[in-house]
Amino acid sequence: MLRRLYDWTMGLAGHRHAGTSLFAVSFIESSVFPIPPDVLMIPMVLAQRARAWAIASIATAGSVLGALLGYWIGAVLMDTVGQWVLTAYGKEAAFQDLSLRFAEYGGWAVLFAALTPFPFKVITIFSGAVGLSLPLFIATSILGRAGRFFVVAGLLWKFGVPIRDFIERRLGLVFTIFMACLIGGFAAVRFL
């Protein structure tokens, strides 16, 4: 089953609309969607290593624009959509306490969430809800997301063939590690 899913994703990564799909996934992941864009970006870079920097740019642009949507949700729709997302991640009760800490460390939180598997959408919505400085939010989102996507793209560009061989030989292990990171990111939300 994993092999078919991997082959399908690799086929999708080489499709002429893959860039548009990556932009869309990156955009909605930053505000509401739980699956990170790496799921599509990694196979895209592996399938088209010469376009690694363009692919990282697409993911970064989509993610930062989606982060602005998340910020807007927190600033304008906190009582409806924002509350729903915070409830989905179990953070509705901790909102007040986190708001006080976020005022002091918000920029670092945005940068941390942008660089790691931590669910970025929680921080984007929270940033808008507590009124984090918009220029600071944008700057840390760009820095963090570009850092994350360009490092991944750079590693895949440099070591693409061996990494692709490793992934294909150890698909089960790679999938398990990816899922552990994804679940770990969601679990980290519980402790914030």
C-alpha positions, 0 to 999 in steps of 0.5 A, a space after each residue: 500500500 505504501 509503495 502504491 501511495 509513494 509511486 502515486 505521489 511521485 507521479 503527481 510530483 512530476 505533473 504539470 500542475 504540481 506547482 499549483 498543488 504545492 502552493 495550495 497545500 502550503 497555503 491551507 496548511 498554514 491556516 487550517 489543513 493538518 498535512 504539511 506541504 513536505 508530503 508533496 514538496 519532497 517528491 517534487 524535488 526528487 522528481 525534478 532536482 533542477 527545479 529545487 529552488 523554484 519548488 522551495 519558493 512556491 512552498 514558501 510563498 504559499 505558506 507565508 500567504 496562508 499564514 496571513 490567512 491564519 493571522 486574519 482568522 485569529 484577528 477577525 474570526 477568533 470567536 468562530 473559526 479560530 476557536 474551532 481550530 484551537 478546540 481541534 488542537 485542545 488549546 481552547 482552555 489554555 488561551 488566556 495563559 498562552 496569550 500572556 506568554 505569547 506577548 513576550 515570546 511570540 516572534 520566537 514561537 512563530 519562528 519555531 513553528 515555521 521551522 519544525 513539524 509543530 502545527 504552524 496553523 496554531 501559531 498563525 491563528 494565535 498570533 492574530 488573536 493576541 495581536 502580535 505585531 504584523 511586521 514581526 509575524 510576516 518577517 518570522 514567517 518568511 524567515 522560518 518557512 524559507 529556512 525550512 523549505 530551502 534547507 530541505 530542497 538544498 539537501 534533496 538537490 545535493 543528495 537527491 539520488 542517494 536520498 531517493 534510493 534510501 527512501 525507496 529501499 526503506 519506505 516503511 521506515 521513512 513513513 514511520 519517521 515522518 508520521 512520528 514527526 507529524 504526530 510529535 508536532 501535534 503532541 507538542 501543541 498539548 504541552 504549549 
